[in-house]
Amino acid sequence: MKNRWSHRGVKSFVDKYVSRTISEDLALRVYSSRLLGSEPKLVLHGGGNTSVKTKIFDIVGKETEVLYVKGSGCDLKNIEPGGFPAVRLMPIREVLSLESMTDEELENVQRTNLLDASAPNPSVETLLHAFLPHKFVDHTHANAVLTLTDQISGDQICRDIFGDTVGLVPYVMPGFALAKKAQEVFEQNDAVEGLLVLKHGIFTFGENAKESYDRMINLVNKAELEISKRLKKRKFFLKETPSSLILASKLAPILRGMLALEQGGVKQGFVFDFRTSPKILNFLAGKALRVYRQKGTITPDHIIRTRAFPMIVPAPEKGKMEEFKKGCEKALDKYVFEYHSYFERNNINQKFVKTELDPFPRIILIPAVGFFGLGKDPSAASVASDLAETNINVISHIEAMGTYEGISEAEIFNVEYWPLERAKLGPSSQKPLNQKIVAITGGGSGIGAATARVFSDAGAVVIVLDLNETSARLVAEKINGFPLICDVTKSKSVTRAFGKICEKFGGLDILVSNAGGAWQGRIGEVDDTILRQSFDLNFFAHQSVSQAAVKIFLDQKIGGCLLFNASKQAVNPGRNFGPYGLPKAATMFLMRQYALDYGEEGIRSNAINADRIRTGILSDDMITSRAKARGISEKEYLSGNLLKREVKAEDVAKGFLNLALAEKTTGAVLTVDGGNISAALR
C-alpha cells in the first residue's frame, strides 16, 4: 500500500482551513483522515474513525482540552472540519473508571460534553480514542489486517507476524466495553505502535498526524506482505471461470419482484446494483461461497448495510427460467425462515425487546453470473455491493491459506440491532417516490427534463433517456440522475437501454413516454415520408418503449405505471397539423389499450393532454408562425386558454407526478392546458 503523505498536500490543507476557528491540528486531522478514507482497502463508506487531541478556547475564553473525533455517519473520504465534533476530553476520560455503562449513558456523556450542541454525534468509539495518550489516533478496517485476524488462531498468527509492535485486543462490541478492554491491553505495553482488534480492525497513534498515518500504512503493508507470501504456497481456487453468463438484466426484475416489501398497500422494490468479474465468478464457483453464507461479514461494521449473510440462489440454466424462478422462491423462503428464527433466538436474550427488521437479504449471490447489492436507493445498493466485494476478496484470501472465522451469531445480532450502530444510516427519507425507478424518454430537454426534475425531487431514481448524449448527461447531473442514450425509434436501441436499466438498477416502476416531434402539413398534400416519420416517433416509439417496460413489469409482478405525453392534438386537431395529431391520437388510444389489457396485473396506464408548451417541439419559430396564422400576439397565443395563463413544462411535469401517485387511476387523460374546452375529456 502506497504512503501518499506529501508536504504539498499538508500545505494545501493548512492554507485552505486554518483560520480563527480552525486550528492547524484540525486541518492536519482532516488531511490524514482523507488519505485514509480514499483508500478502499482501509476504509469503505463511513467505516473507521480518527481523532486529534488539542486545546481550544470555549465561549468565555477559557482554554479547554478537547478531543476532535469523527462524527457518527460521516465519511473519512470527504470529511470536513465540521465532521469532527469537539468534546471535552477530561470528563470523557473519567468515565473509564466506571465498571459499566449503558448505551444511553454513553451517548448522554458524549453529547453533554460537546462544545457545540448542534454538532453530529461523536463516534461510538470516542472513549477508546480518549483514553489513548497520543495526540492523533487513526482507526480503519484494513482488509489485510482482517485477512489475518479473521482466521482460526488469528491471534497467534498476528503475534507471529507483528510481535510486540502491536497489542492484540479480543473482539468486544464497540463502545464502552471495547474501550475498557483496549485500555487494559494498551497498559500492558504502552510502547506499541497500534492495537489490532480481532475481527474488527486496527488502531494506530502518534504524536503527530504523519506518525500515526505512517504507522497505519507500515503495519498494513507488513500484513499484505505476509499474506502474499502465504498465498504463493496455496492454489487460489481450482474451478475455472465459466465461459458464458446469462444476462443479469433478465434475472434482476424476477428477483426484485420477489423481494418487494409491502408499504401502505403498495409493493416497493429495492434498487439493485450488479457486480461481476473473473474474481467474483471464481469465488461463486468455489468452496468459500458457503463459508460467506454461513459465517457472515469480515467486520461487524458491514452488517447494518449488507446484513450478516447473503442469499444464494441457483445458477440459471439456458431455457430453464421457470426452474430458476422456483429455485429463487425456495431460496428466499429459506432465507426469510432462517432470519425469523435468528431473530427469535437472539431477541429472547435481550434486556430490552427489539422490533424485527424486514427479513430480506441485501446481497444476492448467483453462481455463474455475479451478485446484486440491494438498497433503498442507488447509493445504498452500491455501498452494499462494495462491501460484499470486499468480503469476497478477504474471505477468498483467508480460505486460500487457512479457515475463515467471524464473530458469533449473538455478537452479530447485538451489532445489527444496536441503535447507536443503526444511527449511522441516518433518518429514512419520506418522499412519495422513494425506491421507485423511473425512465423518461426525451428526458434531455423540455417537458422530459422538467419531468426528470420533478420526479427526482419526489425521491425517484430517474433515468434520463435521450438520443442526445450531452443533453441527457446535463439533465442527469443536475438531478443526480442517470443518463442513457436511446433512439426510441430503433427496437435494438430500446432493448439495449431497458436491459441496462435492469442490470444497473434491478427493474423499472414508471415509464414516462415523452419523446416526440412535430411535423406539419396539409393532410391531403403531405408527403408520405413525413407522415411515416411522425408515426415512427409519435406512435410506434411509444409502443416500443411501453412493450419493453411492460415486459419488466410482468417479470417483477408488482405492478407498474405507463405515462404518455399525448398532446391536445389527439382530440382537438389543429389546421395543417395532421402529421403530428394523427399519431398522437393513436397514442392516446394505445394508452387506453394498455390500461384495458394489463389492469389485472396492476399495471396502470394514463396520459397527459397538454397544449402550447414552449419546448423543442413548440419552438420560438413555431410559436411565431402559429400566432401569426391566428392573427394574435405570441403572448396571446401562449395564454389562449380559459385561465389566460401560459402553461409551462413544469406544469406538465407535475401532472405526470400526480398520475404516478394516483394508485387507483388508469385509462385517464389529464388535461394540462389552462383550460381548453375543445380538448377536454372526462
Helices and strands as residue ranges (DSSP letters): H 7-17, H 24-37, E 49-57, E 63-69, G 81-83, E 86-88, H 89-94, G 95-97, H 103-112, H 126-131, E 136-140, H 143-149, H 154-162, G 163-165, E 166-169, H 176-188, E 194-197, E 201-206, H 209-231, H 248-258, E 261-263, E 266-268, E 271-275, H 278-284, H 288-295, G 300-302, H 303-306, E 311-312, H 321-347, E 363-366, E 370-375, H 378-401, H 409-416, H 419-422, G 423-425, E 437-441, H 446-457, E 461-466, H 469-479, E 482-485, H 491-505, E 510-513, H 528-535, I 536-540, H 541-556, E 560-565, G 568-570, H 578-598, G 599-601, E 603-610, H 620-630, H 634-638, H 649-661, E 669-672, G 677-679
